[in-house]
Amino acid sequence: QVQLVESGGGLVQAGGSLRLSCAASGRTSSSYAMGWFRQAPGKEREFVAAIRWSGASVKGRFTISRDNAKNTVYLQMNSLKPEDTAVYYCAAGRTVVDGQSMYEYDYWGQGTQVTVSS
């Protein structure tokens, strides 16, 4: 089992920045691919960014990075817009191929709220 805990969410004005963190514990492995997804009220969960064990990223609008020594993955979000408001989830997968589908991931965090005011 792998446990994922997100942090770094909060309220920010449009144009501002936030950095989300996801700390992994349990049977962690640097070979896991890690991803970030988000879900706004009334909408489906959508892909944000992903990164493979090698550090190669599947890029979305924001920048993803990882520190394997700390079992932590980050999501740097700049130039935030009100439409970025959502709960952001971290996910880990052992056999991720594309990285953009939530069904590729085995473990999920509980999410962190990001609210962008206009």
C-alpha positions as a Markdown table, in Angstrom:
| # | Residue | x | y | z |
|---|---|---|---|---|
| 1 | Gln | 0.0 | 0.0 | 0.0 |
| 2 | Val | 1.0 | 3.6 | -0.7 |
| 3 | Gln | -0.3 | 6.5 | 1.2 |
| 4 | Leu | -0.4 | 10.0 | -0.5 |
| 5 | Val | -0.9 | 13.2 | 1.3 |
| 6 | Glu | -1.3 | 16.5 | -0.6 |
| 7 | Ser | -0.6 | 19.9 | 0.9 |
| 8 | Gly | -0.1 | 23.5 | -0.3 |
| 9 | Gly | -3.6 | 24.3 | -1.4 |
| 10 | Gly | -5.4 | 27.5 | -0.4 |
| 11 | Leu | -6.9 | 30.7 | -1.6 |
| 12 | Val | -5.0 | 32.9 | -4.1 |
| 13 | Gln | -5.9 | 35.8 | -6.3 |
| 14 | Ala | -6.0 | 35.4 | -10.0 |
| 15 | Gly | -2.5 | 35.7 | -11.5 |
| 16 | Gly | -0.9 | 34.3 | -8.3 |
| 17 | Ser | 1.0 | 31.1 | -7.8 |
| 18 | Leu | 0.8 | 28.1 | -5.6 |
| 19 | Arg | 3.0 | 25.0 | -5.2 |
| 20 | Leu | 1.3 | 21.8 | -4.2 |
| 21 | Ser | 3.2 | 18.9 | -2.6 |
| 22 | Cys | 2.4 | 15.3 | -2.4 |
| 23 | Ala | 4.2 | 13.1 | 0.1 |
| 24 | Ala | 4.2 | 9.4 | -0.4 |
| 25 | Ser | 4.7 | 6.8 | 2.4 |
| 26 | Gly | 4.2 | 3.1 | 2.8 |
| 27 | Arg | 5.5 | 0.8 | 0.1 |
| 28 | Thr | 6.9 | 3.7 | -1.8 |
| 29 | Ser | 9.0 | 3.3 | -4.9 |
| 30 | Ser | 10.7 | 5.8 | -7.0 |
| 31 | Ser | 9.7 | 3.7 | -10.0 |
| 32 | Tyr | 6.1 | 4.8 | -9.6 |
| 33 | Ala | 4.7 | 7.3 | -12.0 |
| 34 | Met | 3.0 | 10.2 | -10.3 |
| 35 | Gly | 0.2 | 12.4 | -11.5 |
| 36 | Trp | -1.9 | 15.3 | -10.5 |
| 37 | Phe | -5.6 | 15.5 | -11.4 |
| 38 | Arg | -8.2 | 18.0 | -10.4 |
| 39 | Gln | -12.0 | 18.1 | -10.0 |
| 40 | Ala | -14.2 | 21.1 | -9.9 |
| 41 | Pro | -17.8 | 21.0 | -8.5 |
| 42 | Gly | -20.1 | 19.3 | -11.0 |
| 43 | Lys | -17.3 | 18.3 | -13.3 |
| 44 | Glu | -15.3 | 15.2 | -14.0 |
| 45 | Arg | -11.8 | 14.6 | -12.7 |
| 46 | Glu | -9.3 | 15.9 | -15.2 |
| 47 | Phe | -5.6 | 15.4 | -15.9 |
| 48 | Val | -3.2 | 18.2 | -14.9 |
| 49 | Ala | 0.3 | 16.7 | -15.2 |
| 50 | Ala | 2.3 | 13.5 | -14.7 |
| 51 | Ile | 5.9 | 12.5 | -14.3 |
| 52 | Arg | 7.6 | 9.2 | -14.8 |
| 53 | Trp | 10.2 | 7.6 | -12.5 |
| 54 | Ser | 12.8 | 8.8 | -14.9 |
| 55 | Gly | 11.7 | 12.4 | -14.4 |
| 56 | Ala | 10.2 | 12.7 | -17.9 |
| 57 | Ser | 7.0 | 14.6 | -17.6 |
| 58 | Val | 3.7 | 14.5 | -19.4 |
| 59 | Lys | 3.1 | 18.2 | -19.4 |
| 60 | Gly | -0.1 | 19.9 | -18.8 |
| 61 | Arg | -0.5 | 23.6 | -18.0 |
| 62 | Phe | 1.5 | 23.5 | -14.8 |
| 63 | Thr | 5.0 | 22.2 | -14.0 |
| 64 | Ile | 5.4 | 18.9 | -12.2 |
| 65 | Ser | 8.6 | 17.7 | -10.6 |
| 66 | Arg | 9.7 | 15.0 | -8.1 |
| 67 | Asp | 12.3 | 14.4 | -5.5 |
| 68 | Asn | 12.7 | 10.6 | -5.2 |
| 69 | Ala | 14.9 | 11.0 | -2.1 |
| 70 | Lys | 12.0 | 12.6 | -0.3 |
| 71 | Asn | 9.3 | 10.5 | -1.9 |
| 72 | Thr | 7.6 | 13.8 | -2.9 |
| 73 | Val | 6.1 | 15.2 | -6.0 |
| 74 | Tyr | 5.4 | 18.9 | -6.6 |
| 75 | Leu | 3.0 | 20.9 | -8.8 |
| 76 | Gln | 4.1 | 24.5 | -9.5 |
| 77 | Met | 1.1 | 26.5 | -10.6 |
| 78 | Asn | 1.7 | 30.0 | -12.0 |
| 79 | Ser | -0.7 | 32.6 | -13.5 |
| 80 | Leu | -3.6 | 31.0 | -11.8 |
| 81 | Lys | -7.1 | 31.7 | -13.1 |
| 82 | Pro | -10.5 | 31.4 | -11.4 |
| 83 | Glu | -11.3 | 28.4 | -13.6 |
| 84 | Asp | -8.3 | 26.6 | -11.9 |
| 85 | Thr | -10.4 | 26.4 | -8.8 |
| 86 | Ala | -10.8 | 22.7 | -7.9 |
| 87 | Val | -9.8 | 20.0 | -5.5 |
| 88 | Tyr | -6.3 | 18.8 | -6.7 |
| 89 | Tyr | -5.5 | 15.1 | -6.2 |
| 90 | Cys | -2.2 | 13.3 | -6.3 |
| 91 | Ala | -2.0 | 9.8 | -7.7 |
| 92 | Ala | 0.6 | 7.1 | -8.0 |
| 93 | Gly | 0.7 | 4.2 | -10.5 |
| 94 | Arg | 3.0 | 1.2 | -11.1 |
| 95 | Thr | 2.2 | 0.6 | -14.8 |
| 96 | Val | 1.4 | 4.0 | -16.2 |
| 97 | Val | 1.6 | 4.2 | -20.0 |
| 98 | Asp | 0.0 | 7.4 | -21.1 |
| 99 | Gly | -0.3 | 9.1 | -17.8 |
| 100 | Gln | -3.3 | 11.2 | -18.6 |
| 101 | Ser | -6.0 | 8.7 | -17.7 |
| 102 | Met | -7.1 | 8.4 | -14.0 |
| 103 | Tyr | -7.6 | 4.7 | -14.5 |
| 104 | Glu | -3.9 | 4.1 | -14.9 |
| 105 | Tyr | -3.3 | 5.0 | -11.3 |
| 106 | Asp | -3.4 | 2.7 | -8.3 |
| 107 | Tyr | -3.3 | 5.1 | -5.3 |
| 108 | Trp | -4.9 | 8.4 | -4.6 |
| 109 | Gly | -4.6 | 11.1 | -2.0 |
| 110 | Gln | -7.5 | 12.8 | -0.4 |
| 111 | Gly | -7.0 | 16.0 | -2.3 |
| 112 | Thr | -6.3 | 19.6 | -1.5 |
| 113 | Gln | -8.5 | 22.6 | -2.3 |
| 114 | Val | -7.3 | 25.3 | -4.5 |
| 115 | Thr | -9.5 | 28.4 | -4.8 |
| 116 | Val | -8.6 | 31.2 | -7.2 |
| 117 | Ser | -10.4 | 34.5 | -6.7 |
| 118 | Ser | -11.0 | 37.0 | -9.5 |
